[in-house]
Structure formats: C-alpha cells, structure tokens
Amino acid sequence: MSAEEPEDAQDDDEDLRYFVRIGQTDLDGTKSVERSLTDMKGIGQRTARLVTEAAEVDRTATIGLLDDDEIDRIIDVVENFDEHVPGWMVNRQNDFFTGETTHVVGNDLDETRRQDINRMQMIDSYKGIRHQRGQKVRGQRTKSTGRSEGTIGVNVEEIREEMEDEAAADDDDEEGL
C-alpha cells in the first residue's frame, strides 16, 4: 500500500462492480452514472442527465458503487423513460404500427431501425430506393462525395510498378536472345 492511497480506496475497490447490466447492455462500473449511461444506444448526454434526475441518483457517483435499489431505480427509469419526459423528447414518436410514443434503447433501437428501412424499401419510397442503391438518403451532396467506386485520378505507385514490370520483361527478352 502506497503512502498516497488512503485506506478507504481499498475498501471501495472491493465493493466496486466492474460491469452493471441495464437492459441488454453491460455498462462500465468504473465510470460515473451519467457517463456510463451514454454508452447505451438511444441514450445521449441529455437523456442520461434526465434519467439520473428522475431516478434521484447522484450523476457524478460511480455506477459500480451504487446500491442495488439505486440501480433498480435507474433501470426502471430507462425502461419507462417515455413516462418521465414529454412526448417530443423521445426517439420513437407515433410508431407506424402501434401509434404509440416510446423511447427505444439498446438492441431494440437497431431492430426498429432495420424494420423501418425494410418497410421503406418494400413500399418503394424515395428513401427506400436510396437505401437499396446504397446512396445518400437525406439530401446530402453526391457529386463530389460518397463515391464508392475507388480512387479517381492518377495512382503514381501503380504506374511505377507497371513500368518496372515492363522493364523487367524487356530485360528477360534481351537475355533470352
């Protein structure tokens, strides 16, 4: 034990949970509550701050040192986030199939995004066609960016290699005579 490290720090390390599971995501237990919540898909900095306020947890506390009841409150708020904030603040407003307004996090966010893209492709909407072709969907510039057919211009290294191969082939032909 070093002189700079207090005895309390060693006790904290024994109680520290290095992974805290919320939903289907393992969060880093060494980070603060607000910082580790942003590692989940669908939760940004503002949402993480609102979750900590609604769960009545100190946002600067280390998440691995929290009690089980505090973590349960955080899990409850994350799962029912749409009940704690106004409807304009959630990421899934007026779902196409159910009409509900919810906040989707974790792997469910990827799944709903894939379903939305598949639905757009099936009905041949403009965005769906752009997704099918692999082109930009949201009106970005495409004349000079987003090119996927390789490099445009002169590749000097490739030209040098071709010239060296031709020179080596000419030398082999002269030696063969």
N, C-alpha and C positions, 0 to 999 in steps of 0.2 A: 504494500500500500504506500503510495507516494504522499509527500507532505502536503501537496496542493489539493488532493482529493479528500473531501470530507467523508466521514463515516456514513452519513445519510445517503450518499450517492450509491454506495454498495448495496444498501437495503433496497433502494429504488430499482436497481438492476435486477434484483431477484423477483420483484413483483411485476416487472415490465413484460407485457405480451408483445412479441415482435410482429405478430400478424393478428389483425382484428378483421373478422369476416362480417361484412354487411352485404346482404343480398347474395350475389354470386361473385363478389369481388373481395379479394384479400387486400386490406389496407396496411400500409407500413405503420407499425406501432410506435416507431421512434419519432414520428413527426407530430406536429400539433394537430388538433382535431380539424381545424379549418383547412389546413394544408393537405392532410391525408384524404379528406372528403373530395377534394378536387381531382384525385386520381381516378375516381369513378366516372364512367361515361355518363353524360347527362347532368353532371353537377359541376358548375363553374365556381368562381370565387364568390360571386354574389349569392348564389344558391347555397353554398357551403356556410356563408355567414348567417343566412336566414335559418338554415337548419339548426345551427348551434344556438341561435336565439330562441327558436321555438322549442328546442329540447331543454333549454335552460342549463346549458353546459358552457363552461369557460372555453372560448375558442382558441386560446393560447395554450391550453393544457395539453400534455402529451396523451395521445389517444390510447396508448398501450398501458397507461397507468390509471385509466378510468375504472370505476366500479362497474359491475355487471348491470346494475339498474340504469346508470347513465348511458351505457352503450345501448341498452334496450330502448331507451327514450330516443336516442339518435336513430336507431333502426326504424322505430315507429314513425318518426317524422319523415325519414327518407321515403318509406313505403307509402305514406299518406301525405306527401308534400302538397298535392293539389288542394287539400283541405285547409292548409295553413296559409296559403297565399291567394291573391286574386287570380281569376281565370286568365288574364292576359299575361301572367308571368310563367305559365307552364309551357312545356315544349310540345305538347300534343293537344291542340285545341280542336274541338268538334271533329272527332275521329270519323273517317268516311263511313265505316261500317256501323259503329255503335252510336255515334253522335256525341259521345262523352268527351269531357275535357279532363285529361290526366297528365301526369308528369312521368315519363318513361325513363328509366335509368338502367345501366348495366347492359347485359347481353340482349335484353328486350328492346333496347334502342336500336341495335344493329338489325334485329329481326324485323321490326316495324319499318325501318328504312328500306330494307330489301323488299318487303311486301309492297310498299308504296311505289318503288321503282318498277317492280314486276307489273303492278296494276297499270301504271302509265304506259308500259310497253305493250300490254295486252290491248288497251283501248286505242293504241296508235296516236297518242297525244304528241304534240311537238316535243315536249321534254322527253317522252318515252323514246321517240325516234332518235333524238340526240344521244340518249343513253345507249341505245342499241349500236349506234355507229361509233361510239367512243369519242364523240365530240364534246365540246364545251356546252353546258346546259343553260347557264344563267346569263347569257348575253355578253360573255367576255369577247375580247378581240381575238380573232383566229387567223388573221392574215399573216402575222409575224410570230405568234406564239402558239404553243400547244402542238408543235409539229412532231409527229412520231415516226416519220419515215427515215430517220437517220440524219446525218450531218449534211449540210448544204455548204458548198464551197470546195476549196482545194485542200486535199489532205496531203501535205508535203511528205510525211513519212512514208505513205503508201507509194508515192511516185518514186522516191529514192529506192525503196525496196524493189520495185519493178525494174528500175534502171540497173541496179546491181545484179538482179537475176538475168537480165538480158546480156549484161557484160560477161557474167559467168558462163552463160550459154555460148556466147561468141568465142570465148577463150577455149571452151571444150571443143568446139567445132574446128578451131585452128590447130589444136593439138592432135585431133583425130586425122588430119590430112597427111 
